[in-house]
Amino acid sequence: MKTKTLVITLLLVFLSSTALIASSHTKMDIVDTAVGAGSFNTLVAAVKAAGLVETLKGEGPFTVFAPTDDAFAKLPAGTLDDLLKPENKDKLAAILTYHVVSGKVMAKDVMTMKEAKTVNGQSVMVSMEADTVMIDNAKVVQADVECSNGVIHVIDTVILPK
């Protein structure tokens, strides 16, 4: 009876540790997480057009302030279509890299910052309005979406470099 209980206990420990290992290895990178979410189709298309897919699938870590499809819809008519043209690849890349910070910056860290230097070299302003974190003029609507190579904070507005 003791042997049977020990075997069952060991089996349960093994299964639970296997589940933890599997769950830690199934976390997707930033690009795959954005694709899977379904609300970042425009962002994913822009990342592809700017040639940044491999970078954002890289080791990182990165912090991405990710505008939703609704955020891109707020841009003036024709702006997005213009940015997606091959001749505007550098301008699009500059805008997209303005949404990325090197390192993994979680919400608790963001809330203590006044600004953060982006991958494009400029800094975004970070502020608190009531209980809402603002990145420039964008509200963080969902924070701490952890990915294998960083973290995504979902924002409601496309932020533009100066």
Secondary structure, DSSP 8 states (H G I E B T S, - for coil): -HHHHHHHHHHHHHHHHHHHHHHHHS---HHHHHHHHSS-HHHHHHHHHTT-HHHHTSS--EEEEEE-HHHHHTS-TTHHHHHTSGGGHHHHHHHHHTTEEES---HHHHTT-SEEE-TTS-EEEEEEETTEEEETTEEEEEEEEEETTEEEEEESS-----
